[in-house]
Amino acid sequence: MIMLLFGLLKPRIVFGNSISSLGGFLLASKGNVNYYLLFLNLISISLVVSSACILNNVIDYKIDQRMNRTKNRILVINSCFYNLSIYISVFLGIFGLFLYGWFFNLLCVLLASCALIIYIVFYSLYLKMKSRHSTIIGSLSGAIPPILGYCSVVNHINLCMVNLFIIFFIWQIPHSYSIFVKNLQDYKNAKIPVFPAVKPFLTVRYHVNIFILLFLMCTCSLTIINCTGYKFFYSLLILSLIWFYLSIKKYKNDKEHIIWSKNVFYCSILIMFIMNIMISIDFID
């Protein structure tokens, strides 16, 4: 039961967003790291993301009943936790925003609030069940954690921060589409009109290829605008080209789309971790 309750937080999503926020924080710190504020930033982002994940579970619990990979979530098994989940979510969200306001700055509070509103209201409540483009809107909120980390150090918007936001926004499209393709039948059963559920696989693949190339250009531009060094530049260039190759590669197998989705997904995870490491150590002073 404890593990089921813990699952409400979607720990892998919380961890991934914390890592991206860590990368943004270290990039902005440029080697002069305030570890106390770093710790507080990680706590704050974890609280805000956990709040969003729990509310998403609350909103989606009827949808989760129709999907194999989510049918064992606690709100599906036992709806008596429904109201409690809402209370916990609201508490975590308010506490996270309070920490950002008390220890950091108003810009962080505004960004975190925007992330919550976009993800909960525009994505989860409205667009997810109505539009094949919902992933685009959801990716806006997913691109905010790294710039929250950045703004925890630098209390203003600059070109480096904007570029960082665009990079994480673009990265989420191939990453998400690969998940949708891998679990396509689940999304069709739940009648969620994700892009791969309403468009042919070749069209999905074409879009993913475009976004990977855009990702390549945007990551390289971090070095061009003097935010990162050439170790970052060459590392991400090579990784992005490998990601692109895995996406365009043709597989002689009846389950081509499954193999493709796994390759694109796992490569996207690898790229995200290495990118966060490289922007942390290969900054420009």
PyMOL commands that set and color helices and strands:
alter all, ss='L'
color gray80, all
select helices_A, chain A and resi 2-7+11-29+35-64+74-77+79-104+106-127+134-142+144-151+159-182+184-189+195-198+201-224+230-248+256-281
alter helices_A, ss='H'
color red, helices_A
deselect
rebuild
show_as cartoon
